[in-house]
Amino acid sequence: MIKGKTRKNTYRAIYRLLDRVSPMPFDCGSICGAACCMIDELDREPGLDMGMYLLPGEDKIHQKKDPWLSWESHSSQEYDFPPSFQGELFFLKCRGPALCKRALRPLQCRTFPLQPILLEPDEAVPETILYREAGCELALIYHNAPLPYACPLIESSARLNEDFLRATYLVWKHLIRDPLIRDWIRREKVDK
């Protein structure tokens, strides 16, 4: 597996921080039928392979035998990851909200519907930035990859809780210190 510089204790601290915040002051899954949590059902549709990748080293805090997730190992070369990624990555599929261990949700689940991007110093700033600190290359935007469902928060450009924005920004600001995660975020932006 690809090993990043981010340690197990750091991921645990990040999970604890993100446990205290939410995109909305209510369960946003109540307005869409928990669409982003229905990966198992969506995955049954032909041509869809719903799931998410764990960040380098994030697998250390998950149990592969937990019944709420199914695990796959993907080659970084086969799936077009940044050149700095050499080896295998874990791809997880959720088996639905009824089985979810909310306290162990992967990072990308916790920070959805936000996506981190890195801006170059001379780059024009997109109008869609939801959060950015002055002078910092990191910015948060709404997730911009195609989804097989409509997220009401993204569709309506909902105003997200400020504490959720700040905590998510702090998390990604820390994580981009890991060169592999930085490369991943940079590649995600290029691929869109």
N, C-alpha and C positions, 0 to 999 in steps of 0.2 A: 504494500500500500504506500501511497505517496505520503510522506511525512513532512508536515510544515513545522514552523518554529513555535506555533501557538500550542501551549501546554494544556493538559487535561484540566488543571485547576483554573486556568484562564477561561476555558469554555464553561466550566461550572459557574464561575462568577458572572459570566455574560448571561447564562441562562437565568440565574437568580435576578439579575438586573431587569431582564426583559419580562420576567414573570410578574413584575410590579406594574407594567404598563400595558396599554391596549390601544389599538388605532382609534377606537370610538369609546364613548362612555357606556356602551352596551355591547352585548355579544353580536358582532357584525355578521356572524353566521346566521343570525335570525332573519336577516333581510334577503338572504340568497339561498336559504336551505343548506348552508354549510358547503357551498359548491367546491371550494378549494380543498375541503376535507373528504370529498367523495371520489378521490383518486382511483380507488379500487373499482368503482362502478364505471367511471369514465374510461379506465384502462381496458375495459372489455370491448370498446368500440374499435373496429378495424382501423389500423393505421396510427392509433394513439399509443404512446408509451408514457403514461403519466407517472411522475415521481419527481424526486429531487436528489441532487448530489450533496453529499456531506462535504464540508470544507476539509482541506488537509488537516488531519489530526482530530477532527470532530468525532470520528468513529470510536475514540477511546472512552467516551462517556455513554455509549449505547451498548445494549446487550443484543447480540445477534440472534439469540433464541427467543426474544420477546415476540409474542404472537401478534402484536399490533402492527408490525412492520415486516415487509419482505425485503430481503437484501439481494442485490446483484453486484457483481464486480465487473467494472468496465475498464477497458484499456484506454489510457489517455491518448494514445496515437490513433486508435480506431474511432474515437469520438471527438477528435479535433479540439483538444485542449491546448493551452499555450505550450510552446516548446520547453519551458522550464518544468513542465509536468512530465515525469518519466515514471511510468508504472501503472498501477491500478487505482481506481477510485470506486467508492461505494455509491451505488444508486439505490435509493430507498423508495418503496411504495407503501403508502399508508393503507391499512385495511379498513378504514372507515371510522367515523366519529365514535361509534359505540365501543370500539376497542382502544381508542386513543389514550395514551398516557400523556396528558397535556403538559405535565412538568418535564417531559423528555422530548418535546417537539424539537426537530432540528432547527438550526439557526435560520435557514431561509424561510421556514414556515413561520417562525416567530416575528420576522421582520416584514413579511408580506403585508400590504401590497407595495412596499417600498423596494427600490433597487438602488444600490450605491453606484456612482460613476466617478471617474477621475477626470478632471478638466485640466487641459494644458494651460500654461500661463497666458498665451496669446489667443486662446480659443474663445469664440463667442459663447456667451452664457445662454443656455437654452431657457426659454420662458417657463418651462415646466418644472423648474427646480422647486421642491417643497421645503428643503432645508439645506443651509450651507452657512458655515462660519466665514466671516470676512478673511480673505487672504488664504483660505485653505483650498486645496485642489479637490477635496472630497465634496460631493453633493449628493443629495437624495432626490430621486424622482419617482413617479409612479412606475411600477413594473411595466415594461414596454414590450415584452415578448408576447407572441400570440398565445392565447389561452383558449381551451375548448369550452369555456363557460364565460359568462359575463360577471365580472366583479362590480357590484354596484358602487363601491367606493371609487374604483378607477373610472368607471363610466360617467359618474357624476362629478368627478374631481372633488370629492368630499374633503372637507376641512378635517384633518386628522388631529387627534389630541397632541398638544404641544409637548407633553411629557414623553409620549411615544416617539415623536420626532427627535427630541433631544437624546433620549436613551439609545435609539437606533443609530443615530449619528455617532454618539460616543463609542458604541460597539464597533462600528465599521472603521472609525478613526483609529481605534486600537488595532483592529485586525489587519489593516493595510500595512502595518509594520512588518508583517510576514510577507516576504517577497513572493511566495507562491499565491497568496490570496490577492496581493496587489496585481499580479499578472492575470489572475482569473477575472478580476473586476475590469481591468483594462481590456481584456479579450471580449468580455460580454458586451461592452460598449461598442467595440469594433464590429462585432457580429450582428448587431441589430440594424 
